[in-house]
Amino acid sequence: MRSIGSALNLLLVSPLYFVWTVVALDLAQTPCTTLVQGKFFGYFSSFAVFPLNSSLCSWIIQNPDPRRYTLYMKILKPTGVCDHQHIRTYQFDSFLESTRTYLGMESFDDVLKLCDGSTRYAFLQSNKQFLQMKQTAPPGVESWPVRWKPAKVQERDFSVEYLVVGNRNPSKAACQMLCKWLDACLAISSSSHPCGIMQTPCSCSGGEVLDQASEILGFTRKKEDCYKDGIYLENCMSSPKDSSGAEFLGGWNSWSAWGDCTKDCGGGLQTRMRTCKPLPNEGLACEGVLEEGRLCNRKACNTNGRYNSRSQSLRSTDNRKREDTDELQHYGYPAPQIGDPAAEEWSPWSVCSTTCGEGWQTRTRFCVSSSYSTQCSGPLREQRQCNNSAVCPVHGTWDEWSPWSLCSSTCGRGYRDRTRTCKPPQFGGNPCEGPEKQTKFCNIALCPVDGNWNEWSSWSSCSASCSNGTQQRTRECNGPSYGGAECQGHWVETRDCFLRQCPVDGKWQAWGVWGSCTATCGGGTQRRDRVCYGPFFGGETCQGPKEEYKQCNDRRCPEPHEICDEESLGSVVWKETPAGDAAAVRCPRNATGLILRRCILDEEGIAYWEPPTYIKCVSIDYRNIQMMTREHLSKAQRGLMGDGLSEVLQNLVEISQDGTSYSGDLLSTIDVLRNMTEIFRRAYYSPNSGDVQNFVQIISNLLSEENRDKWEEAQLIGPNAKELFRLMEDFIDVIGFRMKDFRDSYQVTDNLVLGIHKLPANAATDITFPMKGWRGMVDWAKNSEDKVTISKSILSSGLTETDDSSVFVVGTVLYRNVGNILSLQRNSTVLNSKVISVTVKPFPRSLLTPLEIEFSHLYNGTTNQTCILWDQTD
């Protein structure tokens, strides 16, 4: 048995001299990771895998195939007592790097209990792809690694042996070691420390395993040789076996050879001896004699020497009657007889063979005879039973183990145990040795395990060396396993950090405005300044000048006749102004803005004042409406709907009926109408008929004769006839396509008539404008000779399949006096008759049939009675 154990020890130690297959993994982002692959047995010390000067290291062993192999581990715990258990042990199926999740994780911390010194060893069984031992920083522990008590380095070390065993046909050597581990695991098991080996593919029965477990745990057991009939024998020594397999009785070595006979004839004595060889540390005595003898050369001596021989024999007998007899009795043979055998005496009975209970006594005698006498008859040795009054002690003995109990848990890790009963000792015997109960872990089925987070890692270093930065920390998810719930929350966490203020260099602010020129003419200088912001926290100062100068008013100074003198016009005072410049004063109180007046030179070079222009003045009422319209447009652009839009149009109609006060009012009104058109484009706002009528009425009010002088001034920088036509074109486009179904809309005012027609391309008809007999038609548009005909042929896109679904909008506007008020872009002819504009949306393919327009001439002193046609588009 010892030879087998030694061979197996050599087998397990030998991998220490091999080169392990070790690679670095990114599992859990540990700084140092050791992976063991392709090894079926081995050993390592914690100092080799978890050095004292490092932290967060891990050791991983990979099972080549969990379906075919099972991993077992034996741990010799540290002798010191640690403050915190910072080595975690768990098995898992795989690790997902993307989500930092361990799949199928199961902890072994409650199995190993590295910090529990009540047991010296710990064992476990793993049946998953990976088994990992990993350093973790305990919560709330700032310094790392953690302190151990006591501080001796040797007492902080623990060692690990691992063994990978095949589930089918395991090797004999592996089974011998695994059975040795199993018995040791069960021997130290208890309810608080169940055995971590749940099952083995090996048959671990018989006394052979028990002896090996004793060697692991460091204690020995009494040999079964001294256990007979339920009683341990006192002063017993087990009988070792020699090489032939024969047993020596009573623990004696073999007898020596017989010695020489003491006589050549007449009966002599031979002796032989043996030695007692007790086992170490047993303290047991051998039972029996050390030396024994036998008679030899019993043939009679010759006749010539009979007397002498007899006399000598008698003397010898007499001389040694006391001494030799005692010696022979010591050797276990009877003393020689003298004279007649019937007269020979027995030796005294020997001491009883046992000190308690039933034993034996013996006595012996010798036969002394001569060659001429008869031989002795009867036994030379007798035995008889003897009883001592003392009662022998009976040691306690164990009954057979009970079957293993059912697992304490229907799923997950439980435990099962078995017990045995001790037959109590009697008469001072020793109690039973060994445990009364053995406990081991069990795992019937896999419980659903919800994912749970490991502790957060330490915060990373700040992303910025100064000013504001960020720090990150991560954590890993254990599981979920077997249908459990996922970990809730994030695997990464970020926080702001601030180490110190960064140096900030000085930065120039924007230049200030130029100061006034030192001279109004003839060349002067202007100065502007800028301010340096900073520096801060040790930064660099601003580079460059703080002040800047430039030349100004380098034109020549005007002569006195080139300067418009100061002038009072009504309540306004116009200050002295050189020719080429414009003077400005505030608008009257009912308006905002400035009144401008230019000083120019006449043909002779004499300065004079032009009439003031009010193009920058806007009445308060018009300004308020303009601002409200802009607010509505802003809301519409953000998808919000504003209330009161119709009221704004109605107010503008009422204000514009009385004419405008300033040319700026015209420009403000045109801006309002543009913004209204953009609001009408929004799908969520549908203009009603009142909005359309008010829009057209406002255009008519702007074209009234009262505004003729305002238009002349506004056209200097503002709209002309083209701009007005474009405004109406956009309005027709929006209103036409927003109209429901196919219908016509007519709007009649004092200065224009508007017709909007929505027609399908496949059912278009000719359009005649203006429609005769239309209710509310004004007198200036009732002339029977005025007619505009729009052929249906122009309402086509040129594609048959497109025309089947196309819709056209035709807008016709008849202006009464636009030619008299607004200048035209491409025709400078003075017009005092009507102007017609036609808008078609979408743009038709071509004008195969031109518009037919018939207007009656207005005889008001003109000599050119012709109709002028021009295209006002780009």
LINDA-V191600 format. One record per backbone hydrogen bond with DSSP energy under -0.5 kcal/mol. CO is the residue of the C=O (numbers start at 1). NH is the residue of the N-H. E is the energy in kcal/mol with one decimal. If there is no record, write none. Layout:
# LINDA-V191600
co=CO nh=NH e=E
co=CO nh=NH e=E
This chain:
# LINDA-V191600
co=1 nh=5 e=-2.1
co=2 nh=6 e=-2.5
co=3 nh=7 e=-2.0
co=4 nh=8 e=-2.2
co=5 nh=9 e=-2.2
co=6 nh=10 e=-2.2
co=7 nh=11 e=-1.7
co=8 nh=12 e=-1.9
co=9 nh=13 e=-2.1
co=10 nh=14 e=-1.9
co=13 nh=16 e=-2.0
co=14 nh=17 e=-1.9
co=15 nh=18 e=-1.6
co=18 nh=20 e=-0.6
co=20 nh=22 e=-1.1
co=21 nh=37 e=-0.8
co=23 nh=25 e=-0.5
co=23 nh=35 e=-0.6
co=26 nh=29 e=-1.8
co=27 nh=30 e=-1.2
co=32 nh=58 e=-1.8
co=33 nh=35 e=-0.5
co=34 nh=60 e=-3.4
co=35 nh=37 e=-0.5
co=36 nh=62 e=-2.5
co=40 nh=164 e=-3.4
co=42 nh=162 e=-2.1
co=44 nh=160 e=-2.5
co=45 nh=48 e=-1.0
co=45 nh=49 e=-1.3
co=46 nh=50 e=-3.4
co=51 nh=54 e=-1.2
co=56 nh=32 e=-0.6
co=57 nh=135 e=-3.1
co=58 nh=34 e=-2.3
co=59 nh=133 e=-2.8
co=60 nh=36 e=-3.0
co=61 nh=63 e=-0.5
co=61 nh=131 e=-2.0
co=65 nh=68 e=-1.9
co=65 nh=69 e=-2.3
co=68 nh=167 e=-3.1
co=70 nh=165 e=-2.6
co=71 nh=126 e=-3.1
co=72 nh=163 e=-2.6
co=73 nh=124 e=-1.8
co=74 nh=161 e=-2.9
co=75 nh=77 e=-0.8
co=75 nh=122 e=-1.7
co=76 nh=159 e=-1.5
co=80 nh=82 e=-0.5
co=81 nh=149 e=-2.0
co=84 nh=86 e=-1.3
co=86 nh=88 e=-0.6
co=86 nh=136 e=-2.3
co=88 nh=134 e=-2.9
co=89 nh=108 e=-3.5
co=90 nh=132 e=-3.0
co=91 nh=106 e=-2.4
co=92 nh=130 e=-2.2
co=94 nh=103 e=-2.8
co=95 nh=97 e=-0.7
co=96 nh=100 e=-0.8
co=96 nh=101 e=-1.7
co=100 nh=477 e=-2.9
co=101 nh=96 e=-3.0
co=101 nh=103 e=-0.5
co=102 nh=105 e=-0.5
co=102 nh=479 e=-2.6
co=103 nh=93 e=-2.7
co=103 nh=94 e=-1.0
co=106 nh=91 e=-2.5
co=108 nh=111 e=-1.1
co=108 nh=112 e=-2.7
co=109 nh=113 e=-1.9
co=113 nh=116 e=-1.9
co=115 nh=117 e=-0.8
co=116 nh=119 e=-0.7
co=120 nh=77 e=-2.2
co=122 nh=75 e=-2.9
co=124 nh=73 e=-2.0
co=126 nh=71 e=-2.5
co=129 nh=63 e=-2.7
co=130 nh=92 e=-1.8
co=131 nh=61 e=-2.3
co=132 nh=90 e=-2.2
co=133 nh=59 e=-3.0
co=134 nh=88 e=-3.1
co=136 nh=138 e=-0.6
co=138 nh=141 e=-1.8
co=140 nh=142 e=-0.7
co=147 nh=83 e=-1.5
co=149 nh=81 e=-4.0
co=152 nh=155 e=-0.6
co=153 nh=156 e=-1.7
co=153 nh=157 e=-0.5
co=154 nh=157 e=-0.8
co=155 nh=80 e=-2.7
co=158 nh=46 e=-2.7
co=159 nh=76 e=-2.5
co=160 nh=44 e=-2.0
co=161 nh=74 e=-2.9
co=162 nh=42 e=-1.7
co=163 nh=72 e=-2.9
co=163 nh=165 e=-0.6
co=165 nh=70 e=-2.4
co=171 nh=175 e=-2.2
co=172 nh=176 e=-2.4
co=173 nh=177 e=-1.9
co=174 nh=178 e=-2.8
co=175 nh=179 e=-3.0
co=176 nh=180 e=-1.6
co=177 nh=181 e=-2.3
co=178 nh=182 e=-2.9
co=179 nh=183 e=-2.4
co=180 nh=184 e=-1.7
co=181 nh=185 e=-2.9
co=182 nh=186 e=-2.5
co=183 nh=187 e=-2.2
co=184 nh=188 e=-1.4
co=186 nh=189 e=-0.8
co=193 nh=190 e=-1.4
co=195 nh=441 e=-3.8
co=196 nh=125 e=-0.7
co=196 nh=198 e=-0.8
co=202 nh=204 e=-0.9
co=203 nh=205 e=-0.9
co=206 nh=209 e=-0.6
co=206 nh=210 e=-0.7
co=207 nh=211 e=-1.9
co=208 nh=212 e=-1.5
co=209 nh=213 e=-2.5
co=210 nh=214 e=-1.8
co=211 nh=215 e=-1.5
co=212 nh=216 e=-1.9
co=213 nh=217 e=-2.5
co=214 nh=218 e=-1.3
co=214 nh=219 e=-1.7
co=223 nh=226 e=-1.0
co=224 nh=227 e=-1.7
co=226 nh=228 e=-0.7
co=226 nh=233 e=-2.5
co=228 nh=231 e=-1.8
co=231 nh=228 e=-2.6
co=231 nh=233 e=-0.5
co=233 nh=236 e=-0.7
co=238 nh=240 e=-0.8
co=240 nh=248 e=-1.2
co=242 nh=245 e=-1.5
co=246 nh=242 e=-1.7
co=248 nh=251 e=-1.1
co=249 nh=252 e=-2.1
co=251 nh=277 e=-1.2
co=268 nh=296 e=-1.8
co=269 nh=262 e=-0.9
co=270 nh=294 e=-2.2
co=271 nh=259 e=-2.6
co=272 nh=292 e=-2.0
co=273 nh=256 e=-2.9
co=275 nh=253 e=-2.5
co=279 nh=282 e=-1.5
co=279 nh=283 e=-0.6
co=290 nh=274 e=-2.0
co=292 nh=272 e=-2.1
co=294 nh=270 e=-3.0
co=296 nh=268 e=-4.8
co=297 nh=267 e=-3.9
co=299 nh=266 e=-4.1
co=303 nh=306 e=-2.2
co=305 nh=309 e=-2.8
co=306 nh=310 e=-3.5
co=307 nh=311 e=-4.8
co=308 nh=312 e=-3.5
co=309 nh=313 e=-3.4
co=310 nh=314 e=-4.2
co=311 nh=315 e=-3.6
co=312 nh=316 e=-3.5
co=313 nh=317 e=-3.3
co=314 nh=318 e=-4.1
co=315 nh=319 e=-4.6
co=316 nh=320 e=-2.1
co=318 nh=321 e=-1.2
co=320 nh=324 e=-1.2
co=320 nh=325 e=-1.5
co=322 nh=326 e=-1.4
co=323 nh=327 e=-1.7
co=324 nh=328 e=-3.2
co=325 nh=329 e=-2.7
co=326 nh=330 e=-1.7
co=327 nh=331 e=-1.5
co=328 nh=332 e=-0.5
co=328 nh=333 e=-2.1
co=329 nh=332 e=-1.1
co=331 nh=293 e=-1.0
co=340 nh=343 e=-1.8
co=341 nh=344 e=-1.6
co=357 nh=388 e=-1.9
co=359 nh=386 e=-1.9
co=360 nh=353 e=-1.7
co=361 nh=384 e=-2.2
co=362 nh=350 e=-2.8
co=363 nh=382 e=-2.5
co=364 nh=347 e=-2.9
co=365 nh=334 e=-0.5
co=366 nh=368 e=-0.5
co=367 nh=369 e=-0.5
co=370 nh=373 e=-1.2
co=380 nh=365 e=-1.8
co=382 nh=363 e=-1.9
co=384 nh=361 e=-2.7
co=386 nh=359 e=-3.0
co=390 nh=357 e=-1.9
co=393 nh=395 e=-0.5
co=394 nh=426 e=-3.3
co=397 nh=423 e=-4.2
co=412 nh=414 e=-0.6
co=414 nh=442 e=-2.1
co=415 nh=408 e=-1.7
co=416 nh=440 e=-2.5
co=417 nh=405 e=-2.5
co=418 nh=438 e=-2.4
co=419 nh=402 e=-2.9
co=421 nh=399 e=-2.9
co=421 nh=423 e=-0.5
co=422 nh=424 e=-0.7
co=423 nh=397 e=-1.3
co=426 nh=394 e=-3.8
co=426 nh=429 e=-0.8
co=430 nh=396 e=-3.4
co=436 nh=420 e=-1.7
co=438 nh=418 e=-2.0
co=439 nh=195 e=-3.0
co=440 nh=416 e=-2.7
co=442 nh=414 e=-3.0
co=445 nh=412 e=-2.9
co=445 nh=447 e=-0.6
co=448 nh=450 e=-0.5
co=449 nh=480 e=-0.6
co=449 nh=481 e=-2.4
co=452 nh=478 e=-3.1
co=467 nh=499 e=-0.8
co=469 nh=497 e=-2.3
co=470 nh=463 e=-2.0
co=471 nh=495 e=-2.0
co=472 nh=460 e=-2.8
co=473 nh=493 e=-2.3
co=474 nh=457 e=-3.0
co=476 nh=454 e=-3.0
co=476 nh=478 e=-0.5
co=477 nh=102 e=-3.5
co=477 nh=479 e=-0.8
co=478 nh=452 e=-1.7
co=480 nh=104 e=-0.9
co=481 nh=449 e=-2.8
co=481 nh=484 e=-0.7
co=485 nh=451 e=-3.6
co=491 nh=475 e=-1.8
co=493 nh=473 e=-1.9
co=495 nh=471 e=-2.6
co=497 nh=469 e=-2.6
co=500 nh=467 e=-4.9
co=503 nh=505 e=-0.6
co=504 nh=535 e=-0.6
co=504 nh=536 e=-2.6
co=507 nh=533 e=-3.1
co=524 nh=552 e=-2.2
co=525 nh=518 e=-1.7
co=526 nh=550 e=-1.7
co=527 nh=515 e=-2.5
co=528 nh=548 e=-1.9
co=529 nh=512 e=-3.2
co=531 nh=509 e=-2.9
co=531 nh=533 e=-0.6
co=532 nh=534 e=-0.8
co=533 nh=507 e=-2.4
co=536 nh=504 e=-2.9
co=536 nh=539 e=-0.9
co=540 nh=506 e=-4.0
co=546 nh=530 e=-1.5
co=548 nh=528 e=-2.1
co=550 nh=526 e=-2.5
co=552 nh=524 e=-2.9
co=553 nh=523 e=-4.0
co=555 nh=522 e=-3.6
co=559 nh=562 e=-2.0
co=560 nh=563 e=-1.1
co=561 nh=607 e=-2.6
co=562 nh=579 e=-2.1
co=564 nh=577 e=-1.5
co=567 nh=569 e=-0.5
co=567 nh=574 e=-4.3
co=569 nh=572 e=-1.9
co=572 nh=569 e=-3.3
co=572 nh=574 e=-0.5
co=573 nh=575 e=-0.6
co=574 nh=567 e=-2.9
co=577 nh=564 e=-2.6
co=578 nh=581 e=-1.6
co=581 nh=599 e=-2.6
co=583 nh=597 e=-2.3
co=585 nh=595 e=-3.5
co=588 nh=591 e=-1.9
co=590 nh=620 e=-2.5
co=592 nh=618 e=-2.0
co=593 nh=587 e=-2.0
co=594 nh=596 e=-0.5
co=595 nh=585 e=-1.9
co=596 nh=613 e=-3.1
co=597 nh=583 e=-3.2
co=598 nh=600 e=-0.6
co=598 nh=610 e=-2.7
co=599 nh=580 e=-3.8
co=600 nh=608 e=-2.7
co=602 nh=605 e=-2.0
co=606 nh=602 e=-2.1
co=608 nh=600 e=-2.3
co=613 nh=596 e=-2.0
co=614 nh=617 e=-1.8
co=614 nh=664 e=-1.2
co=617 nh=664 e=-0.5
co=618 nh=592 e=-2.5
co=619 nh=623 e=-2.6
co=620 nh=624 e=-2.5
co=621 nh=625 e=-2.0
co=622 nh=626 e=-2.6
co=623 nh=627 e=-2.2
co=624 nh=628 e=-2.3
co=625 nh=629 e=-2.3
co=626 nh=630 e=-1.7
co=627 nh=631 e=-1.9
co=628 nh=632 e=-2.2
co=629 nh=633 e=-2.2
co=630 nh=634 e=-2.2
co=631 nh=635 e=-2.1
co=632 nh=636 e=-2.3
co=633 nh=637 e=-2.4
co=634 nh=638 e=-1.1
co=635 nh=640 e=-3.2
co=636 nh=639 e=-1.4
co=640 nh=642 e=-0.5
co=644 nh=648 e=-1.5
co=645 nh=649 e=-1.7
co=646 nh=650 e=-2.2
co=647 nh=651 e=-2.4
co=648 nh=652 e=-2.0
co=649 nh=653 e=-2.1
co=650 nh=654 e=-2.0
co=651 nh=655 e=-2.3
co=652 nh=656 e=-2.5
co=653 nh=657 e=-1.2
co=654 nh=658 e=-0.5
co=655 nh=658 e=-0.8
co=656 nh=659 e=-1.5
co=662 nh=665 e=-1.3
co=662 nh=666 e=-0.8
co=663 nh=667 e=-1.5
co=664 nh=668 e=-2.2
co=665 nh=669 e=-2.3
co=666 nh=670 e=-2.4
co=667 nh=671 e=-1.8
co=668 nh=672 e=-1.9
co=669 nh=673 e=-2.4
co=670 nh=674 e=-2.0
co=671 nh=675 e=-2.1
co=672 nh=676 e=-2.3
co=673 nh=677 e=-2.0
co=674 nh=678 e=-1.8
co=675 nh=679 e=-2.0
co=676 nh=680 e=-2.4
co=677 nh=681 e=-1.0
co=678 nh=682 e=-0.5
co=679 nh=682 e=-1.3
co=682 nh=685 e=-1.5
co=684 nh=686 e=-0.5
co=685 nh=687 e=-0.6
co=688 nh=692 e=-1.8
co=689 nh=693 e=-2.5
co=690 nh=694 e=-2.5
co=691 nh=695 e=-2.1
co=692 nh=696 e=-2.1
co=693 nh=697 e=-2.3
co=694 nh=698 e=-2.2
co=695 nh=699 e=-1.6
co=696 nh=700 e=-2.1
co=697 nh=701 e=-2.4
co=698 nh=702 e=-2.1
co=699 nh=703 e=-1.2
co=701 nh=704 e=-1.3
co=704 nh=707 e=-1.6
co=705 nh=708 e=-1.7
co=707 nh=711 e=-2.4
co=708 nh=712 e=-1.8
co=709 nh=713 e=-1.6
co=710 nh=714 e=-2.6
co=711 nh=715 e=-2.5
co=713 nh=716 e=-1.2
co=714 nh=717 e=-1.2
co=714 nh=718 e=-2.6
co=720 nh=724 e=-1.8
co=721 nh=725 e=-2.7
co=722 nh=726 e=-2.3
co=723 nh=727 e=-2.1
co=724 nh=728 e=-2.1
co=725 nh=729 e=-2.4
co=726 nh=730 e=-2.4
co=727 nh=731 e=-1.8
co=728 nh=732 e=-2.6
co=729 nh=733 e=-2.2
co=730 nh=734 e=-2.3
co=731 nh=735 e=-2.7
co=732 nh=736 e=-2.7
co=733 nh=737 e=-1.6
co=734 nh=738 e=-1.2
co=735 nh=739 e=-0.8
co=736 nh=739 e=-0.8
co=741 nh=743 e=-0.7
co=743 nh=758 e=-1.4
co=745 nh=756 e=-2.9
co=747 nh=754 e=-3.3
co=751 nh=816 e=-2.5
co=752 nh=749 e=-2.3
co=753 nh=814 e=-2.6
co=754 nh=747 e=-2.8
co=755 nh=812 e=-2.6
co=756 nh=745 e=-2.5
co=757 nh=759 e=-0.6
co=757 nh=810 e=-2.6
co=759 nh=808 e=-3.2
co=760 nh=763 e=-1.2
co=761 nh=764 e=-0.8
co=767 nh=790 e=-2.9
co=769 nh=788 e=-2.9
co=771 nh=774 e=-1.3
co=774 nh=777 e=-1.8
co=778 nh=781 e=-1.0
co=779 nh=782 e=-1.8
co=783 nh=786 e=-1.1
co=785 nh=787 e=-0.5
co=787 nh=854 e=-3.4
co=788 nh=769 e=-2.8
co=789 nh=791 e=-0.6
co=789 nh=852 e=-2.2
co=790 nh=767 e=-2.4
co=791 nh=794 e=-1.2
co=792 nh=795 e=-1.3
co=794 nh=796 e=-1.8
co=796 nh=845 e=-2.0
co=799 nh=803 e=-2.5
co=800 nh=804 e=-1.3
co=802 nh=805 e=-1.4
co=802 nh=806 e=-0.7
co=803 nh=762 e=-0.5
co=806 nh=761 e=-2.1
co=808 nh=759 e=-2.9
co=809 nh=811 e=-0.5
co=809 nh=841 e=-2.7
co=810 nh=757 e=-2.6
co=811 nh=839 e=-3.1
co=812 nh=755 e=-2.5
co=813 nh=815 e=-0.6
co=813 nh=837 e=-2.4
co=814 nh=753 e=-1.8
co=815 nh=835 e=-1.9
co=817 nh=820 e=-0.9
co=817 nh=821 e=-1.0
co=818 nh=822 e=-2.6
co=819 nh=831 e=-0.5
co=823 nh=721 e=-1.8
co=827 nh=824 e=-0.5
co=829 nh=831 e=-0.5
co=835 nh=815 e=-3.8
co=837 nh=813 e=-2.8
co=839 nh=811 e=-3.2
co=841 nh=809 e=-3.3
co=846 nh=848 e=-1.2
co=848 nh=850 e=-0.6
co=851 nh=853 e=-0.7
co=852 nh=789 e=-3.2
co=854 nh=787 e=-2.9
co=857 nh=859 e=-0.8
co=858 nh=860 e=-1.4
co=863 nh=865 e=-0.9
co=864 nh=866 e=-1.2
co=866 nh=868 e=-0.5
co=870 nh=872 e=-0.6
